[in-house]
């Protein structure tokens, strides 16, 4: 039955994105189905948002349909299968899709097309080389998140059993399961790096594997012996990037008859030597500096550091700059078993939830928006913030700012507790909100760690609610938005246009 439900969701989505012939690529991350499109104008945004399984849509480098964790991993294979089946059955170009919605007028379609053009222009403006590079770095680490989550939860369970003295025969087995992936994470990073940047994936993995090989302890670099794993994921990233460049150079200059022998040999040899006698040491120093700085920042900056991090995280997400934090999180997890930054950044989601609840109570007559909030809040509590961000606070403007204030308050609370001695973090990246509880770990005991994190969420909820309730709306916004339109009446061009200034 579950498979039928996922296939039905995929079947409902497919015609609304222009059919199989409009799709150039299919992928998914933790919460979103990511689709590459040939023609953006064929997508029926409103009809997609109306599907029960769809929490929202986001347009970035790909068209992204928010389905939520778990669901997206099950719907994506069904969607891929439907696309392949449709192409095999009807290889000819698909006919134009049906009209977006019965009530959509020509003028509304024109406005929608204009809005899409503006979004595309903004997207092109923001597609700087730096941001595109960060996206590629994120593409390396995002596929690793499920393993980080699974191993992190097993590590937490193992810690509980060990502290309680329960099932001593199982503890070593759980430790092996939790630690095995982390001991080889550099290899996976090297593999994904080479794949992402146009090299042979297995060669990137082979070069990165040098970093975790125990025999490197017999090698001296910069006057001291190397340590297995020195440099970690940063070293693996650098080594694989170098391997890609060496491989491309070899493909250009090595004769075709010798390519199969010479290219992989030179790629591993040259990149391996540079890794052993340079990159491992340098990346090790960089990794140590990141860990030292993160711990120093929270131990000395405390509430102020948490306030800044929690308050700015939502804007960073909007700009795509949060992707720069993924290697930092992974480095911290590799070093100490958890990242101290993620619980603070998760407070941004708490501020978002509080702000959405305030919007719900401030607009008692806006049935449409209140329905959106009610359907999106459960996901928001579990750390899936896209539906609330793109469906509520960001279009309204001021509530997005007050949501950031709530995130800043929650972050300040966590930072202050860290400065007072309760240092903790998350053993994996990806989840936030209530979903982060099973991944928490720290040096002050699980009870204290959970209590502090729960306190931070409560502060974020309350401050986000209060800031939005009292300062999230102008009088004009309330007058424009606090209405109860007849849901049966078709939206007219005039009414849609009149909404725009209030939502800006």
Protein Blocks (a to p, Z undefined) as FASTA:
>chain_A
ZZmmmmmmmmmmmmmnopjklpfbdcddfkbccdddfblmlpcfklmmmpmklgbdcddf
bccddebghjlmmmmmmmmmmmmmmmmmmmcacdddddfbfklcfklmmmmmmmmmmmmm
mmmmmmcfklmmmmmmmmmmmmmmmmmmmmmmmmmmmmmmmmnopakllmmmmmmmmmmm
mmmmmmmmmmmmmmmnopafklmmmmmmmmmpmklmmpceehiacdehihijmlmmmmmm
mmmmmmmmmmmmmcfklmmmmmmmmmmmmmmmmmmmmmmmmmmmmmmmmmmmmmmmmmmn
mmmmmmmmmmmmmmmmmnopmmmmmmmmmmmmmmnopafklmmmmmmmmmmmmmmmmmmm
mmmmlmmlmmmmmmmmmmmmnopaklmmmmmmmmnommmmmmmmmmmmmmmmmmmmmmno
pacddfbehiecjllmmmgccfeojklmmmmmmmmmmmmmmmmmmmmmmmmpcfklmmmm
mccddfkbccdfklmmmmmmmmZZ
